[in-house]
Amino acid sequence: MVYDSIIIGTGPAGVSAAINLKVLGKNFLWFGASSVSEKAAAAELVRNYPGLPDITGKQLVWTFENHAKGLGTEPENKLVTAVYDLGGRFAVAAGTDTYECRTIILCTGVAAAKPIAGEEAFLGRGVSYCATCDGFLYKGKRIGVLCFDKAFEHEAEYLCSIAGKVCLMPMYKGCSVSAPNAEIVMKMPKEIAGGMKVEKLVFADREEAVDGIFILRASVSPSILLHGLKTDGGHILADRQCRTNIAGVFAAGDCTGRPYQYAKAVGEGNIAAHSAVEYLAENK
Ligand SMILES: Cc1cc2nc3c(=O)[nH]c(=O)nc-3n(C[C@H](O)[C@H](O)[C@H](O)COP(=O)(O)OP(=O)(O)OC[C@H]3O[C@@H](n4cnc5c(N)ncnc54)[C@H](O)[C@@H]3O)c2cc1C
């Protein structure tokens, strides 16, 4: 089945794109790393969202979610790890599955971390974002697990149960993963290096030989997600119609640049959905 569109991201931009595609009667999927964007819910008090003065981030997100749910659309809790341009349609890898669609709406927020040197070059050759998808490839092998959030500890534990030796790098305090084959290293590698495949992690003071590295974070940098997508300083380049440099790919919200604000995200989500519908009509 080829969907009209796939929305990636569950923040205000993604919610707005989903509501608009639903109202416009399109057949789409909507993926997010969690059911609600943590960032969108984080505001203690929102004073600049029209019509809803003095609302908390949690309340605002709750109204967004309920609105979408009321229209019969809900996100699937899956991290999208790659989008492939197949010329006129796209293949989207989410969790362990792949889906096809004719347009993509990127609502991925600001990437929390810059990619590590070598991350992009070794993607699919030892760099993975998904323990359940690729973990089995590393049975009994040496791996690095770079974990950016406690929420991903179950994936780290799963990887420890499969791999022979794990260099576990939690990027937060209070990691509770403990496995006899895991060495905890509270440092970020400077580089992922190797030849045809990943061979080692390079730290400031030493190197660790590995067969692969799993990077567990809630987002994937846009240029890694979709090869050939033009970005500038981590932001996706998009015009006023939210069109990117790739035909059929639209971007909305914080991922397109400042100001990082709910109203801008929601407005661009609306524009991106309308632009996608226009594109679908013009490219039947
Ligand atoms: C503490 C705080 C207070 C704030 N206060 C205000 C305020 O008062 N007023 C205001 O206007 N704005 C405020 N903001 C900013 C506002 O929260 C953001 O501008 C808004 O959330 C942006 O929405 P977005 O949809 O573009 O991105 P986000 O809300 O960041 O959502 C992006 C979502 O996409 C998901 N995602 C990313 N990559 C992938 C992938 N590959 N696969 C699946 N999912 C993916 C992310 O996990 C995330 O859930 C505040 C932000 C913070 C942190």
The ligand as an SDF file (V2000), in Angstrom:
LIG
                    3D

 53 58  0  0  0  0  0  0  0  0999 V2000
   11.0420   24.5600   28.5050 C   0  0  0  0  0  0  0  0  0  0  0  0
   10.4160   25.0690   27.2120 C   0  0  0  0  0  0  0  0  0  0  0  0
    9.5000   26.0930   27.2540 C   0  0  0  0  0  0  0  0  0  0  0  0
    8.9140   26.5740   26.0650 C   0  0  0  0  0  0  0  0  0  0  0  0
    8.0300   27.6070   26.1670 N   0  0  0  0  0  0  0  0  0  0  0  0
    7.4430   28.0510   25.0340 C   0  0  0  0  0  0  0  0  0  0  0  0
    6.4820   29.1170   25.1170 C   0  0  0  0  0  0  0  0  0  0  0  0
    6.1540   29.6180   26.2030 O   0  0  0  0  0  0  0  0  0  0  0  0
    5.9330   29.5500   23.9380 N   0  0  0  0  0  0  0  0  0  0  0  0
    6.2490   29.0020   22.7220 C   0  0  0  0  0  0  0  0  0  0  0  0
    5.6810   29.4130   21.7110 O   0  0  0  0  0  0  0  0  0  0  0  0
    7.1400   28.0040   22.6390 N   0  0  0  0  0  0  0  0  0  0  0  0
    7.7510   27.5170   23.7540 C   0  0  0  0  0  0  0  0  0  0  0  0
    8.6660   26.4950   23.6600 N   0  0  0  0  0  0  0  0  0  0  0  0
    9.0190   25.9730   22.3240 C   0  0  0  0  0  0  0  0  0  0  0  0
    8.0610   24.9040   21.8080 C   0  0  0  0  0  0  0  0  0  0  0  0
    7.9580   23.8470   22.7480 O   0  0  0  0  0  0  0  0  0  0  0  0
    8.5590   24.4020   20.4540 C   0  0  0  0  0  0  0  0  0  0  0  0
    8.7070   25.4870   19.5870 O   0  0  0  0  0  0  0  0  0  0  0  0
    7.6000   23.3850   19.8440 C   0  0  0  0  0  0  0  0  0  0  0  0
    7.4650   22.2530   20.6800 O   0  0  0  0  0  0  0  0  0  0  0  0
    8.1040   22.9810   18.4570 C   0  0  0  0  0  0  0  0  0  0  0  0
    7.2610   22.0200   17.9130 O   0  0  0  0  0  0  0  0  0  0  0  0
    7.7600   21.0110   16.7670 P   0  0  0  0  0  0  0  0  0  0  0  0
    6.5800   20.1880   16.4410 O   0  0  0  0  0  0  0  0  0  0  0  0
    8.4230   21.7600   15.6930 O   0  0  0  0  0  0  0  0  0  0  0  0
    8.9140   20.1430   17.4430 O   0  0  0  0  0  0  0  0  0  0  0  0
    8.9620   19.2650   18.7990 P   0  0  0  0  0  0  0  0  0  0  0  0
    7.9470   19.7290   19.7950 O   0  0  0  0  0  0  0  0  0  0  0  0
   10.3910   19.2810   19.2050 O   0  0  0  0  0  0  0  0  0  0  0  0
    8.5310   17.8330   18.3250 O   0  0  0  0  0  0  0  0  0  0  0  0
    9.2830   17.0540   17.4730 C   0  0  0  0  0  0  0  0  0  0  0  0
    8.9520   15.5980   17.7220 C   0  0  0  0  0  0  0  0  0  0  0  0
    9.4510   14.7970   16.6690 O   0  0  0  0  0  0  0  0  0  0  0  0
   10.0360   13.6270   17.2070 C   0  0  0  0  0  0  0  0  0  0  0  0
   11.0120   13.1030   16.2740 N   0  0  0  0  0  0  0  0  0  0  0  0
   12.1730   13.6760   15.8600 C   0  0  0  0  0  0  0  0  0  0  0  0
   12.8090   12.8810   14.9920 N   0  0  0  0  0  0  0  0  0  0  0  0
   12.0360   11.7780   14.8540 C   0  0  0  0  0  0  0  0  0  0  0  0
   12.1630   10.5890   14.1110 C   0  0  0  0  0  0  0  0  0  0  0  0
   13.2220   10.3620   13.3280 N   0  0  0  0  0  0  0  0  0  0  0  0
   11.1750    9.6550   14.1870 N   0  0  0  0  0  0  0  0  0  0  0  0
   10.1040    9.8670   14.9640 C   0  0  0  0  0  0  0  0  0  0  0  0
    9.9260   10.9940   15.7230 N   0  0  0  0  0  0  0  0  0  0  0  0
   10.8840   11.9220   15.6610 C   0  0  0  0  0  0  0  0  0  0  0  0
   10.6710   14.1270   18.5180 C   0  0  0  0  0  0  0  0  0  0  0  0
   10.9550   13.0670   19.3920 O   0  0  0  0  0  0  0  0  0  0  0  0
    9.5660   15.0460   19.0250 C   0  0  0  0  0  0  0  0  0  0  0  0
    8.5980   14.3030   19.7330 O   0  0  0  0  0  0  0  0  0  0  0  0
    9.2470   25.9980   24.8210 C   0  0  0  0  0  0  0  0  0  0  0  0
   10.1610   24.9400   24.7870 C   0  0  0  0  0  0  0  0  0  0  0  0
   10.7540   24.4770   25.9530 C   0  0  0  0  0  0  0  0  0  0  0  0
   11.7310   23.3500   25.9040 C   0  0  0  0  0  0  0  0  0  0  0  0
  1  2  1  0
  2  3  1  0
  2 52  2  0
  3  4  2  0
  4  5  1  0
  4 50  1  0
  5  6  2  0
  6  7  1  0
  6 13  1  0
  7  8  2  0
  7  9  1  0
  9 10  1  0
 10 11  2  0
 10 12  1  0
 12 13  2  0
 13 14  1  0
 14 15  1  0
 14 50  1  0
 15 16  1  0
 16 17  1  0
 16 18  1  0
 18 19  1  0
 18 20  1  0
 20 21  1  0
 20 22  1  0
 22 23  1  0
 23 24  1  0
 24 25  2  0
 24 26  1  0
 24 27  1  0
 27 28  1  0
 28 29  2  0
 28 30  1  0
 28 31  1  0
 31 32  1  0
 32 33  1  0
 33 34  1  0
 33 48  1  0
 34 35  1  0
 35 36  1  0
 35 46  1  0
 36 37  1  0
 36 45  1  0
 37 38  2  0
 38 39  1  0
 39 40  1  0
 39 45  2  0
 40 41  1  0
 40 42  2  0
 42 43  1  0
 43 44  2  0
 44 45  1  0
 46 47  1  0
 46 48  1  0
 48 49  1  0
 50 51  2  0
 51 52  1  0
 52 53  1  0
M  END
$$$$
